[in-house]
Amino acid sequence: MRGFVAFAETYGDSVVLAARTIAWASEAPSPARRRNRLLTVRRFALAMHAEDTRHELPATDVFGTDRHARVLPHIWTADEIAQLMSATALLGQPGAIRPLMYRTLFGLLAATGLRISEALALRVRDVGEDGLIIFATKFRKNRLVPIHATTRRALDVWLRTYPGRPDDPVFRSSAGTGPAYSTVITVFLRLTRTVGLRGAAGEPGPRIHDLRHSFAVRSLQQCGSDRAAVARHMAGLSTYLGHAHITDTYWYLQATPTLMFGIAEAGEALHPGDAS
């Protein structure tokens, strides 16, 4: 909205004009962002129009209708995760801080399904005996994330090698500052291309957020076709991932051969037929 206001004020506008809204929205670099710009200003204009009819309402379909398509997540295999973690050795000489930091970071994401923002926000004091304390997450919820003994050992190695004060970021450079999100993504893309997990720039491939999807899917696979176990697991998984509603967790699930086999088994048990 601040961008639109600055744009409109250059023309001396004192009310929302439909033509000006469309002109500003047209400057966005993609169809989705053009539509989002238009609808954002339209919602504002709709509220203002109730008080002053001079505010104009642009049509909702100027840039077409919403055709949002879900990006198909890449479900990482154990070998692919191992490749990614091994590739961190390319980031510096043996014993340097960068390779170990990224190895530990990527391993933690794969083993816990944390959001990358949550991992980067971790402070040394947040690593407790019972697991990781995640504060004020995406849905403003605090939660305890228990971690496996192997994950804990890897995290302890990192913290013993590069100990910090309680308020220091868990993941930090030799200067003591945490890496920026954009820096982590750049390193991730570079390494996944180096080991052949992604194609050239602009081509689709595994995303760092897919590690979270993979954690959700792989953990559900442990339930087999036991419907009661699946129901209990989904409730626990939703809490573990920090979701506000269990429906948010369903979004992370993706069909895999193992899950489809379990669904088939459950279906056959529910509706047995005569095989003769």
The 8 nearest C-alpha neighbors of each residue, nearest first, counted from 0:
[[1, 3, 2, 4, 40, 39, 36, 5],
 [2, 0, 4, 3, 5, 6, 7, 40],
 [1, 3, 5, 0, 4, 6, 7, 23],
 [2, 4, 6, 0, 1, 5, 7, 23],
 [5, 3, 1, 7, 6, 2, 8, 0],
 [4, 6, 8, 2, 3, 7, 1, 9],
 [5, 7, 3, 4, 9, 8, 2, 23],
 [8, 6, 4, 9, 10, 12, 5, 3],
 [7, 9, 11, 10, 5, 12, 6, 4],
 [8, 10, 7, 11, 6, 5, 12, 4],
 [11, 9, 8, 7, 12, 6, 19, 13],
 [10, 12, 8, 9, 13, 7, 14, 6],
 [13, 11, 8, 7, 10, 14, 15, 9],
 [12, 14, 11, 15, 8, 7, 16, 54],
 [15, 13, 54, 12, 16, 53, 55, 44],
 [14, 16, 54, 55, 44, 17, 13, 12],
 [17, 15, 55, 19, 18, 20, 14, 54],
 [18, 16, 57, 20, 55, 19, 56, 21],
 [17, 19, 21, 20, 16, 22, 57, 23],
 [20, 18, 22, 16, 21, 17, 23, 7],
 [19, 21, 17, 23, 18, 22, 24, 16],
 [20, 22, 24, 18, 19, 23, 25, 17],
 [23, 21, 19, 25, 20, 24, 18, 26],
 [24, 22, 20, 25, 21, 26, 19, 3],
 [23, 25, 33, 21, 36, 26, 22, 37],
 [26, 24, 22, 23, 27, 33, 21, 28],
 [25, 27, 24, 23, 28, 22, 33, 29],
 [26, 28, 33, 25, 24, 29, 32, 30],
 [29, 27, 26, 32, 30, 33, 25, 31],
 [28, 30, 32, 31, 27, 33, 34, 26],
 [31, 29, 33, 32, 34, 62, 28, 27],
 [32, 30, 34, 29, 33, 35, 65, 67],
 [31, 33, 35, 29, 34, 30, 27, 36],
 [34, 32, 24, 30, 27, 36, 35, 31],
 [33, 35, 37, 31, 32, 36, 62, 30],
 [34, 36, 32, 38, 37, 33, 39, 31],
 [37, 35, 33, 39, 24, 34, 38, 32],
 [36, 38, 34, 35, 40, 39, 24, 41],
 [37, 39, 41, 35, 40, 36, 42, 34],
 [40, 38, 36, 42, 41, 37, 35, 43],
 [39, 41, 43, 42, 38, 37, 44, 36],
 [42, 40, 38, 44, 43, 39, 56, 45],
 [43, 41, 45, 39, 44, 40, 38, 46],
 [42, 44, 40, 41, 46, 45, 47, 39],
 [45, 43, 41, 47, 46, 42, 48, 54],
 [44, 46, 42, 48, 43, 47, 41, 56],
 [45, 47, 43, 44, 48, 49, 42, 50],
 [46, 48, 44, 49, 50, 45, 51, 43],
 [47, 49, 52, 51, 45, 54, 50, 46],
 [48, 50, 47, 46, 51, 52, 45, 44],
 [51, 49, 48, 47, 52, 46, 54, 53],
 [50, 52, 48, 53, 49, 47, 54, 14],
 [53, 51, 48, 54, 49, 50, 55, 47],
 [52, 54, 51, 55, 14, 48, 15, 16],
 [55, 53, 15, 48, 52, 14, 44, 51],
 [56, 54, 16, 17, 15, 53, 57, 44],
 [55, 57, 17, 41, 44, 58, 45, 54],
 [58, 56, 17, 59, 41, 55, 20, 21],
 [59, 57, 60, 61, 56, 17, 41, 37],
 [58, 60, 61, 57, 38, 37, 62, 64],
 [61, 59, 63, 62, 64, 58, 34, 65],
 [60, 62, 63, 59, 58, 21, 57, 34],
 [63, 61, 60, 34, 64, 30, 33, 59],
 [64, 62, 60, 61, 65, 34, 59, 66],
 [63, 65, 60, 66, 62, 59, 61, 34],
 [64, 66, 67, 63, 31, 34, 60, 62],
 [67, 65, 68, 64, 63, 31, 69, 30],
 [68, 66, 65, 69, 31, 64, 70, 30],
 [67, 69, 66, 70, 71, 65, 31, 72],
 [68, 70, 71, 67, 72, 250, 66, 251],
 [69, 71, 72, 68, 67, 73, 203, 209],
 [70, 72, 69, 73, 253, 68, 74, 209],
 [73, 71, 209, 70, 74, 212, 205, 253],
 [72, 74, 205, 209, 75, 71, 206, 204],
 [75, 73, 213, 72, 76, 209, 212, 210],
 [74, 76, 213, 73, 79, 80, 77, 210],
 [75, 77, 79, 78, 80, 74, 213, 81],
 [76, 78, 80, 79, 81, 75, 82, 109],
 [79, 77, 81, 76, 80, 82, 75, 83],
 [80, 78, 82, 76, 81, 77, 75, 83],
 [79, 81, 83, 77, 82, 78, 84, 76],
 [80, 82, 78, 84, 79, 83, 85, 77],
 [83, 81, 79, 85, 80, 84, 86, 78],
 [82, 84, 80, 86, 81, 85, 79, 191],
 [83, 85, 102, 81, 86, 82, 87, 80],
 [86, 84, 82, 87, 83, 88, 81, 102],
 [85, 87, 83, 88, 84, 89, 82, 190],
 [86, 88, 98, 89, 85, 90, 84, 102],
 [89, 87, 86, 98, 90, 85, 91, 93],
 [88, 90, 87, 91, 86, 98, 92, 190],
 [91, 89, 98, 88, 87, 97, 92, 86],
 [92, 90, 89, 95, 98, 88, 97, 93],
 [91, 93, 95, 94, 90, 88, 89, 98],
 [94, 92, 95, 91, 88, 98, 96, 99],
 [93, 95, 92, 96, 99, 98, 91, 97],
 [96, 94, 92, 93, 97, 91, 98, 99],
 [95, 97, 99, 98, 100, 94, 173, 172],
 [96, 98, 100, 99, 95, 101, 90, 91],
 [99, 97, 87, 88, 90, 101, 100, 96],
 [98, 100, 102, 101, 97, 96, 103, 157],
 [101, 99, 97, 103, 102, 98, 96, 104],
 [102, 100, 104, 103, 98, 99, 105, 97],
 [101, 103, 99, 84, 105, 100, 104, 87],
 [102, 104, 106, 100, 101, 105, 99, 107],
 [105, 103, 101, 107, 106, 102, 100, 108],
 [106, 104, 108, 107, 102, 103, 101, 109],
 [105, 107, 103, 109, 104, 108, 102, 110],
 [108, 106, 110, 104, 105, 109, 111, 103],
 [109, 107, 105, 112, 113, 106, 111, 110],
 [108, 110, 106, 210, 107, 112, 111, 105],
 [109, 111, 107, 108, 106, 112, 214, 150],
 [112, 110, 113, 108, 109, 107, 214, 146],
 [113, 111, 211, 108, 214, 109, 110, 210],
 [114, 112, 108, 111, 115, 117, 118, 211],
 [113, 115, 117, 116, 118, 112, 211, 208],
 [114, 116, 118, 117, 113, 119, 108, 208],
 [115, 117, 119, 114, 118, 120, 180, 113],
 [118, 116, 120, 114, 115, 119, 113, 121],
 [117, 119, 115, 121, 120, 116, 113, 114],
 [118, 120, 116, 117, 121, 115, 170, 177],
 [119, 121, 117, 118, 116, 122, 168, 169],
 [122, 120, 118, 119, 169, 168, 125, 117],
 [123, 121, 168, 169, 125, 124, 167, 166],
 [122, 124, 165, 169, 125, 126, 167, 168],
 [123, 125, 165, 122, 126, 166, 127, 164],
 [126, 124, 132, 122, 123, 131, 127, 121],
 [125, 127, 131, 124, 123, 130, 132, 128],
 [128, 126, 130, 129, 125, 131, 124, 132],
 [127, 129, 130, 126, 131, 145, 151, 125],
 [130, 128, 127, 145, 131, 146, 143, 144],
 [131, 129, 145, 127, 144, 146, 128, 126],
 [130, 132, 126, 144, 125, 143, 127, 133],
 [131, 133, 143, 125, 142, 134, 144, 126],
 [132, 134, 142, 141, 131, 143, 136, 117],
 [133, 135, 141, 136, 132, 140, 142, 139],
 [136, 134, 139, 140, 141, 137, 133, 138],
 [137, 135, 139, 140, 138, 134, 141, 133],
 [136, 138, 139, 135, 140, 241, 242, 117],
 [137, 139, 136, 140, 243, 135, 242, 241],
 [140, 138, 135, 136, 137, 141, 134, 243],
 [139, 141, 135, 136, 138, 142, 134, 241],
 [142, 140, 134, 135, 133, 136, 139, 143],
 [143, 141, 133, 132, 144, 140, 134, 241],
 [142, 144, 132, 131, 133, 145, 130, 141],
 [143, 145, 131, 130, 239, 146, 132, 142],
 [146, 144, 130, 129, 143, 131, 147, 239],
 [147, 145, 130, 150, 144, 151, 148, 111],
 [146, 148, 150, 149, 151, 145, 110, 111],
 [147, 149, 151, 150, 152, 146, 153, 145],
 [150, 148, 152, 151, 147, 153, 146, 154],
 [151, 149, 147, 153, 148, 152, 146, 154],
 [150, 152, 148, 154, 149, 153, 155, 147],
 [151, 153, 155, 149, 154, 150, 148, 156],
 [154, 152, 156, 150, 155, 151, 149, 157],
 [155, 153, 151, 157, 156, 152, 150, 158],
 [154, 156, 152, 158, 157, 153, 159, 151],
 [157, 155, 153, 159, 154, 158, 160, 152],
 [156, 158, 154, 160, 155, 159, 161, 153],
 [157, 159, 162, 155, 161, 160, 156, 154],
 [160, 158, 156, 162, 161, 157, 155, 154],
 [159, 161, 157, 158, 156, 162, 155, 96],
 [160, 162, 158, 159, 157, 163, 96, 156],
 [163, 161, 158, 159, 160, 164, 157, 123],
 [162, 164, 167, 161, 165, 123, 158, 169],
 [163, 165, 167, 166, 123, 162, 124, 168],
 [166, 164, 124, 123, 167, 163, 122, 125],
 [167, 165, 164, 122, 123, 124, 168, 163],
 [166, 168, 164, 122, 165, 163, 123, 169],
 [169, 167, 122, 170, 121, 177, 171, 123],
 [168, 170, 122, 123, 121, 171, 167, 158],
 [171, 169, 168, 177, 100, 119, 172, 104],
 [170, 172, 177, 176, 175, 168, 178, 169],
 [171, 173, 174, 175, 176, 177, 178, 96],
 [172, 174, 175, 96, 171, 176, 97, 161],
 [175, 173, 172, 176, 171, 177, 96, 178],
 [176, 174, 172, 173, 171, 177, 167, 168],
 [177, 175, 171, 172, 174, 178, 168, 173],
 [176, 178, 171, 170, 168, 172, 179, 175],
 [179, 177, 171, 182, 180, 176, 183, 172],
 [178, 180, 182, 181, 183, 177, 119, 184],
 [179, 181, 183, 182, 184, 178, 116, 119],
 [180, 182, 184, 179, 183, 185, 178, 186],
 [183, 181, 185, 179, 180, 184, 186, 178],
 [184, 182, 186, 180, 185, 181, 187, 179],
 [183, 185, 187, 181, 186, 182, 188, 180],
 [184, 186, 182, 188, 183, 187, 181, 189],
 [187, 185, 189, 183, 184, 188, 190, 182],
 [186, 188, 184, 190, 185, 189, 183, 191],
 [189, 187, 191, 185, 186, 190, 184, 192],
 [188, 190, 186, 192, 187, 191, 193, 185],
 [189, 191, 193, 187, 192, 188, 186, 86],
 [190, 192, 196, 188, 194, 193, 197, 189],
 [193, 191, 197, 195, 189, 190, 194, 196],
 [192, 194, 190, 191, 195, 189, 196, 86],
 [195, 193, 191, 192, 196, 190, 82, 86],
 [196, 194, 192, 197, 193, 191, 198, 190],
 [195, 197, 191, 192, 194, 204, 198, 205],
 [198, 196, 192, 204, 195, 191, 205, 199],
 [197, 199, 202, 192, 200, 204, 195, 196],
 [198, 200, 202, 201, 197, 192, 203, 204],
 [199, 201, 202, 198, 203, 197, 188, 192],
 [202, 200, 199, 203, 198, 204, 197, 188],
 [201, 203, 200, 198, 199, 204, 197, 205],
 [204, 202, 201, 197, 198, 205, 200, 199],
 [203, 205, 197, 206, 202, 198, 196, 73],
 [204, 206, 73, 209, 197, 207, 196, 203],
 [207, 205, 209, 208, 204, 73, 210, 72],
 [206, 208, 209, 210, 205, 187, 184, 115],
 [209, 207, 210, 206, 211, 212, 114, 115],
 [210, 208, 212, 211, 206, 207, 72, 73],
 [209, 211, 213, 109, 208, 212, 207, 214],
 [212, 210, 112, 214, 209, 213, 208, 113],
 [213, 211, 209, 251, 215, 210, 214, 216],
 [212, 214, 74, 210, 216, 211, 215, 75],
 [213, 215, 211, 112, 217, 212, 216, 218],
 [216, 214, 212, 218, 213, 217, 219, 211],
 [217, 215, 213, 219, 218, 252, 214, 220],
 [218, 216, 220, 214, 219, 215, 213, 221],
 [217, 219, 220, 215, 216, 221, 214, 222],
 [220, 218, 216, 221, 217, 222, 215, 229],
 [219, 221, 217, 218, 222, 223, 258, 216],
 [220, 222, 219, 218, 223, 217, 229, 216],
 [223, 221, 220, 219, 229, 228, 225, 224],
 [222, 224, 261, 221, 225, 220, 258, 219],
 [223, 225, 261, 265, 226, 264, 222, 262],
 [226, 224, 228, 227, 223, 222, 229, 265],
 [227, 225, 229, 228, 224, 230, 265, 222],
 [226, 228, 230, 229, 225, 231, 232, 224],
 [229, 227, 231, 225, 226, 230, 222, 232],
 [228, 230, 232, 226, 227, 231, 222, 233],
 [231, 229, 227, 233, 232, 228, 226, 234],
 [232, 230, 228, 234, 229, 233, 227, 235],
 [231, 233, 229, 235, 234, 230, 236, 228],
 [234, 232, 236, 230, 235, 231, 237, 229],
 [233, 235, 237, 231, 232, 236, 238, 230],
 [234, 236, 232, 238, 233, 237, 239, 231],
 [235, 237, 239, 233, 238, 234, 232, 240],
 [236, 238, 234, 240, 242, 235, 245, 239],
 [239, 237, 241, 235, 236, 240, 242, 234],
 [238, 240, 236, 241, 237, 235, 144, 142],
 [241, 239, 237, 238, 242, 236, 112, 113],
 [242, 240, 238, 239, 237, 243, 142, 140],
 [243, 241, 237, 244, 240, 238, 247, 248],
 [242, 244, 138, 241, 245, 247, 237, 238],
 [245, 243, 246, 242, 247, 237, 248, 238],
 [244, 246, 248, 247, 237, 234, 242, 249],
 [247, 245, 249, 244, 248, 250, 237, 243],
 [248, 246, 245, 244, 249, 250, 242, 243],
 [247, 249, 245, 250, 246, 251, 237, 242],
 [250, 248, 246, 251, 252, 247, 245, 233],
 [249, 251, 248, 247, 252, 246, 253, 212],
 [252, 250, 212, 249, 248, 215, 253, 216],
 [253, 251, 249, 216, 250, 215, 212, 254],
 [252, 254, 255, 216, 251, 72, 212, 74],
 [255, 253, 258, 259, 252, 256, 257, 216],
 [254, 256, 258, 257, 259, 253, 216, 74],
 [257, 255, 259, 258, 260, 254, 261, 262],
 [258, 256, 260, 255, 259, 261, 220, 223],
 [259, 257, 261, 255, 260, 256, 220, 254],
 [258, 260, 262, 256, 261, 257, 255, 263],
 [261, 259, 263, 257, 258, 262, 256, 264],
 [260, 262, 224, 264, 258, 259, 263, 223],
 [263, 261, 259, 265, 260, 264, 266, 258],
 [264, 262, 266, 260, 261, 265, 259, 267],
 [263, 265, 261, 267, 266, 262, 268, 260],
 [264, 266, 262, 268, 263, 267, 224, 269],
 [267, 265, 263, 269, 264, 268, 262, 270],
 [266, 268, 264, 270, 271, 269, 265, 263],
 [267, 269, 265, 266, 270, 271, 264, 263],
 [270, 268, 266, 267, 265, 271, 264, 272],
 [271, 269, 267, 268, 266, 272, 265, 264],
 [272, 270, 267, 268, 269, 273, 266, 274],
 [273, 271, 274, 270, 267, 275, 268, 269],
 [272, 274, 275, 271, 270, 267, 268, 269],
 [273, 275, 272, 271, 267, 270, 268, 269],
 [274, 273, 272, 271, 267, 270, 268, 269]]
